[in-house]
């Protein structure tokens, strides 16, 4: 009787299908923005000590909780960081939660001499420590409807980089609450990193806008009320 799409991207897929005769409502994912929230200084320090072995303020930590499948695009970040100027590259760490990646992916990382800078904490019951330890979040999927991982990263106050795949760009405002980069384009991603990583003031400003956007648009009450309104309309 009605269609709920999790993003405008998905709504367009429905509109070009046999379901187009039904009313289509776009309701983006809702998340618990109190559960996923910026960490305290002590929580951040403990998370970095646990994952990195050190809480070095010079380190730039990228965190992903979207999984280690190749299609999640995290390997493009490894390639992009590997191409940064040496002084900046050495400061970077990439944390990717999920199943351990296959051997051929590990060999690729070793070939880039990035094995000491890419960390796999495995499958986690609670992903918040990864986000707490991070300075930036990223979801660089090759295909994606919207992404809970992107929204959780933003709710934790992380400046977040997403690819332009599917509904991912709908999570943020480019240059304001994060950045959108072309899918599977390592050159463009490297250029973006070289631009934003040395700019601590911009990263701090984007982090603030990121959290504000999550509080207003991602919270569960907005999601639940919108969903209930659809249910009531078709009752």
Protein Blocks (a to p, Z undefined) as FASTA:
>chain_A
ZZcdfbfklmmmmmmccklmpccddddddddfklpccddfklmmmmmmmmnopacfkbcc
dddfebjafklommmmmmmmmmpcfklmmmpccddedddddfklmmmmmmnopmmmccce
bjafblklmmmmpmbdcdfbfbdfkopmlmmmmmnopacdddfehjlmmmpcehkloccd
dehilklmmmmmmmmmmmmmlmmmmmmmmmmmmmmmmpmklmmmmmmmmmmmmZZ
